[in-house]
Amino acid sequence: MKPIQTLLEVNDLNAFYGRAQILFDVSLKVGRGEVVALMGRNGAGKSTTMKTIMGLVERRTGTVRFRKEAIERLAPFRICQRGLGFVPEDRRIFTDLSVMENLEVGRLSERLDAPYWDENKLFKLFPNLGEMPNRPGGQMSGGEQQMLTISRTLMGNPYLVLLDEPSEGVAPLIVEQMAEMIVELKKQGLSVLLSEQNIHFAKLVSDRAYILENGQVRYQGSMRDLAADEVTQQKYLSV
Ligand SMILES: Nc1ncnc2c1ncn2[C@@H]1O[C@H](COP(=O)(O)OP(=O)(O)OP(=O)(O)O)[C@@H](O)[C@H]1O
């Protein structure tokens, strides 16, 4: 078997909000074509880890390498340009712009070895969006807005996407669609780091998992092992 090529490598990340240290020596890796779950209860530090990788948290130490390049000193928009996409928890779509216009905002040029996305391909992935290309973002349901945020990020043709709790606060039917969508993204060759508290969702889509507690990595292993390990789940996750 060919070894998996490392796409994202985070080493000893420490991050602070003001004087409060939130992350403590967080290290993780995502390989090409992998879906990796970043798990942990509310407040464990999942979103902070993603924001720190994206350069959105000001005070930080540690290293972040993406496609072998050190990116920890780059501005967030430069990190996006390198092909690292971020879908934040709070779904920042443009509410006055239509679905198509929102997608247009995210469009970047094609990359040689990353999956290519355009509106037609995205509407196959999210048929609901294809039915409402002219609808203003503000008039969509939470689940539809979530799909639009993900689609807009994919328009940048990333190698890897950081997905912050895609299943949170959306209807059960949409959660199922989200899982199918992630499996499809993986099939297309995209790599994903998924923040998730819910083991039932994470185990449907992920190859490996890290668990955070109080800003520290407490567990890492294959998703198959974690799914069978009820003691660890009880200890660190809300099950
Ligand atoms: N802007 C901020 N200023 C100060 N503290 C913050 C800020 N954002 C988050 N925190 C704190 O950092 C810690 C980690 O929060 P974070 O949002 O990363 O957790 P999480 O695992 O993503 O959980 P959630 O599912 O609630 O988003 C929490 O204690 C939280 O209160």
The ligand as an SDF file (V2000), in Angstrom:
LIG
                    3D

 31 33  0  0  0  0  0  0  0  0999 V2000
  -13.3950   34.9630   21.0770 N   0  0  0  0  0  0  0  0  0  0  0  0
  -13.1490   34.3360   22.2280 C   0  0  0  0  0  0  0  0  0  0  0  0
  -12.6700   34.9930   23.2930 N   0  0  0  0  0  0  0  0  0  0  0  0
  -12.3950   34.3540   24.4510 C   0  0  0  0  0  0  0  0  0  0  0  0
  -12.5660   33.0280   24.6590 N   0  0  0  0  0  0  0  0  0  0  0  0
  -13.0470   32.3230   23.6380 C   0  0  0  0  0  0  0  0  0  0  0  0
  -13.3820   32.9190   22.3720 C   0  0  0  0  0  0  0  0  0  0  0  0
  -13.8390   31.9540   21.5440 N   0  0  0  0  0  0  0  0  0  0  0  0
  -13.8020   30.8050   22.2660 C   0  0  0  0  0  0  0  0  0  0  0  0
  -13.3350   31.0250   23.5140 N   0  0  0  0  0  0  0  0  0  0  0  0
  -13.1230   30.0050   24.5470 C   0  0  0  0  0  0  0  0  0  0  0  0
  -12.1980   29.0700   24.0370 O   0  0  0  0  0  0  0  0  0  0  0  0
  -12.5300   27.7470   24.4540 C   0  0  0  0  0  0  0  0  0  0  0  0
  -12.6050   26.8530   23.2380 C   0  0  0  0  0  0  0  0  0  0  0  0
  -13.6910   27.2610   22.4180 O   0  0  0  0  0  0  0  0  0  0  0  0
  -13.9720   26.6440   20.9830 P   0  0  0  0  0  0  0  0  0  0  0  0
  -15.0680   27.4540   20.3590 O   0  0  0  0  0  0  0  0  0  0  0  0
  -12.7150   26.4840   20.2570 O   0  0  0  0  0  0  0  0  0  0  0  0
  -14.5280   25.2180   21.3600 O   0  0  0  0  0  0  0  0  0  0  0  0
  -15.2350   24.1360   20.4580 P   0  0  0  0  0  0  0  0  0  0  0  0
  -14.6370   22.8420   20.8050 O   0  0  0  0  0  0  0  0  0  0  0  0
  -15.2240   24.5580   19.0500 O   0  0  0  0  0  0  0  0  0  0  0  0
  -16.6970   24.1350   21.0060 O   0  0  0  0  0  0  0  0  0  0  0  0
  -18.0530   24.6090   20.3300 P   0  0  0  0  0  0  0  0  0  0  0  0
  -18.6620   23.3820   19.8420 O   0  0  0  0  0  0  0  0  0  0  0  0
  -18.7950   25.1890   21.5030 O   0  0  0  0  0  0  0  0  0  0  0  0
  -17.7160   25.6150   19.2850 O   0  0  0  0  0  0  0  0  0  0  0  0
  -13.8160   27.8650   25.2480 C   0  0  0  0  0  0  0  0  0  0  0  0
  -13.4890   27.8700   26.5940 O   0  0  0  0  0  0  0  0  0  0  0  0
  -14.3790   29.1960   24.8290 C   0  0  0  0  0  0  0  0  0  0  0  0
  -15.1110   29.7770   25.8760 O   0  0  0  0  0  0  0  0  0  0  0  0
  1  2  1  0
  2  3  1  0
  2  7  2  0
  3  4  2  0
  4  5  1  0
  5  6  2  0
  6  7  1  0
  6 10  1  0
  7  8  1  0
  8  9  2  0
  9 10  1  0
 10 11  1  0
 11 12  1  0
 11 30  1  0
 12 13  1  0
 13 14  1  0
 13 28  1  0
 14 15  1  0
 15 16  1  0
 16 17  2  0
 16 18  1  0
 16 19  1  0
 19 20  1  0
 20 21  2  0
 20 22  1  0
 20 23  1  0
 23 24  1  0
 24 25  2  0
 24 26  1  0
 24 27  1  0
 28 29  1  0
 28 30  1  0
 30 31  1  0
M  END
$$$$
